[in-house]
Amino acid sequence: MPGPGGPVPGRTRHAGRVVQSDALGPARTGPVMEALASADVLHLAAHGVFHARSPLLSSITLDDGPLMAYDLLRLPRSPRLVVLSACDSGMARVPAEGAPLGLAGAFLARGTACVVAGMVPVRDDDALAVMTLFHELLARGESPASALAAASAKTEVPGFACFGAGHRRLTPPA
């Protein structure tokens, strides 16, 4: 789904080719939160921001403002797999208590089995290439971790990491 300020060519192609879902229209907080509460797999392609001092203020930039990590903590349920094709969306800070704080940590805390997220800035065209292949491999029955490793190796695009139960397949092998 496109981010704020209208379509960004690479990001729009990325979201349109990789995600097959009902048309949600502009990426707004309310519809995204509804999709998060009902989807089995959700992919967001947008800009990400990590706040090291206050990791629960880390966010994904949507058309009507940021979707903060703390917003995710009120989800009644979350998807089995969340893909955050957004720079720095996988970054976290781990306080003394040991729970990782940030976007990926918030999804995992709400019950998401696996989060694939960006650790560093990745160009839109590179993200499109790796995520397209990643989803093709998932559809063939690969686990998220295997699909991400293979897609990253084949496209030579590093920068994404798999958190949680990435070894579990979402679908039976084709």
C-alpha angles and dihedrals in degrees: 000000000000120000132227122316095033130287121344105206099230095037093049092050089046094052095039096051099038103041121058108189143120111299105267094181117216114007101259128167097243098052092042091052089049091050090048090053094051109027125096093203123020128183121192119189108189143104116300130204126195120202108200095190094046107022094178086065089061109118154181112234112236131178094267097039140289126333099217127209089240089058088062092059090072095056112123088215136348136216121274089236127029120185115196107191091186132113115263093000091129095052117114143172119221114209124202091276088065103233111129111238122208137068098306092044091051091053092047091049090055092053106269106151096209136014123191109195143165117259098184137016111290124188114249094242091049091048089050091053097047095041094047091054091041092057092044089055092046089053089053090057103264118145115251092251093049092043092050093047092049094044092048092048095046095046093036088228112137124179105089126096135193119228129190125004097356091149092069117093118232094208134019115268113276 
